[in-house]
Amino acid sequence: MNTDKYFKIFKIKRISDVSKNELKKRFRILAKKYHPDKGGKASNFILIQDAYKYLEKLMNDHIQKQNKKFFNQRYSFYNNGSVYDKKKKRWVKVKGKNIDIKI
């Protein structure tokens, strides 16, 4: 399937142009409009679902990439589990396996 069609269905040019909540809102609007119980075609509804699943995966990958970029620039992680905040130039407390980071 041509993924450009998925972007056209949701009327976005790039995944970074829309937030996760906005993508969900657009999906709900389209799903209500083309739902088979509301008189829409089942093939259109399935296409909308496939497009949403694909774009949601892209959105999650984009968010994860942005988070990784942020953490690589600001924090240094060490093998013993300690974390150093480069911006504040201090060690960050680690509670158990979770990292207590206040931004």
Order of alpha helices (4+ residues) and beta strands (2+ residues): alpha-alpha-alpha-beta-beta-beta-beta-beta
